[in-house]
């Protein structure tokens, strides 16, 4: 019985993932990757969302929080690590939005843009400059 439930849940999850892939296909190459107890949602290799417990969360930053105020008003995605609660900049997409493909794409595009802004900030410089010279202290 337990295995049957696990298979049913996996099937439901797979159908949800397939549904999201189809809805988000106009964005570009959308892939899903299992990450710990969630699934990362990537567009052209850039993570802009995640799926957890059959819910879609999208990346929000200061620029998109006004555009996606409904998502920004929900609590961020949280998980526990080493006894600490960690908040990620991903907020839940309202369930009714999943039935509105055009609106869902607007949210997804905003989330991809937020992810791109973060990627640009964290990307190492192609020309980091001359190597630092370490000087030894003399005794």
C-alpha positions in Angstrom: 0.0 0.0 0.0 2.8 2.4 0.9 4.5 1.9 -2.5 1.2 2.5 -4.3 0.9 5.9 -2.5 4.5 6.8 -3.4 3.9 6.0 -7.0 0.6 7.9 -7.1 2.4 11.0 -5.5 5.3 10.6 -7.9 2.9 10.5 -10.9 1.1 13.5 -9.6 4.4 15.4 -9.2 5.5 14.3 -12.7 2.3 15.5 -14.2 2.7 18.9 -12.4 6.2 19.1 -13.7 5.1 18.3 -17.3 2.3 20.9 -17.0 4.8 23.6 -15.9 7.3 22.7 -18.7 4.5 23.1 -21.2 3.3 26.4 -19.7 6.8 27.8 -19.5 8.0 26.6 -22.9 7.7 30.1 -24.5 10.5 31.3 -22.2 13.2 29.2 -23.8 14.8 26.0 -22.9 13.1 25.1 -19.5 14.6 22.3 -17.5 13.8 20.9 -14.0 16.5 19.5 -11.7 15.9 17.7 -8.5 17.6 19.6 -5.6 17.4 18.2 -2.1 13.7 18.0 -1.3 12.6 20.4 -4.1 13.0 20.8 -7.8 14.8 23.8 -9.4 13.2 25.4 -12.4 15.8 26.7 -15.0 15.5 28.7 -18.2 18.6 28.4 -20.4 20.6 27.2 -17.5 19.5 30.0 -15.1 17.5 29.1 -12.0 14.5 31.3 -11.7 12.1 29.1 -9.7 11.6 26.1 -7.7 8.9 23.5 -7.0 8.1 22.3 -3.5 5.1 20.3 -2.4 3.3 20.8 -5.7 3.7 24.6 -5.5 5.7 26.9 -7.8 7.9 29.5 -6.3 9.6 32.3 -8.4 12.6 34.5 -7.8 11.8 38.0 -6.5 14.1 40.9 -6.1 13.6 44.6 -5.3 12.8 45.4 -8.9 10.2 42.7 -9.4 8.6 43.0 -5.9 6.5 45.9 -7.1 5.6 44.1 -10.4 4.7 40.9 -8.6 3.4 42.4 -5.4 1.0 39.5 -4.8 3.9 37.0 -4.7 6.1 39.4 -2.7 3.4 39.6 0.0 3.7 35.9 0.6 6.4 34.6 2.8 9.7 33.5 1.1 10.5 29.9 0.6 12.1 28.6 3.9 14.0 25.5 4.9 15.9 24.4 8.0 19.6 23.8 7.9 21.6 22.9 11.0 18.9 24.1 13.2 18.6 27.5 11.5 15.8 28.7 9.3 17.0 30.0 5.9 14.9 32.2 3.7 15.4 32.2 -0.1 14.3 35.0 -2.4 11.6 32.7 -4.0 7.9 33.4 -3.3 4.9 31.2 -4.0 2.9 31.8 -7.2 -0.8 31.9 -6.4 -2.5 28.6 -7.4 -5.1 30.4 -9.5 -2.3 31.8 -11.7 -1.5 28.3 -12.9 -4.8 28.4 -14.8 -3.8 31.7 -16.5 -1.0 30.9 -18.9 -0.4 34.5 -20.1 -0.2 35.8 -16.6 2.0 33.0 -15.5 4.4 33.8 -18.3 4.5 37.4 -17.2 5.5 36.3 -13.7 8.0 33.8 -15.1 9.7 36.4 -17.3 10.0 38.8 -14.3 11.6 35.9 -12.3 14.0 35.2 -15.1 15.0 38.9 -15.3 15.5 38.9 -11.5 17.7 35.8 -11.8 19.7 37.4 -14.6 20.3 40.5 -12.5 21.7 38.3 -9.7 23.8 36.3 -12.1 25.4 39.5 -13.5 26.2 40.7 -9.9 27.8 37.4 -8.9 29.6 36.6 -12.1 33.4 36.9 -11.7 35.1 39.6 -13.8 36.6 38.4 -17.0 39.7 40.6 -16.3 40.3 40.3 -12.6 43.5 42.4 -12.8 47.1 41.5 -11.9 47.7 38.8 -9.4 48.3 40.0 -5.8 51.8 39.8 -4.6 52.1 38.4 -1.1 54.9 39.7 1.0 56.4 37.7 3.7 56.9 39.4 7.0 60.5 39.4 8.2 61.1 38.2 11.8 
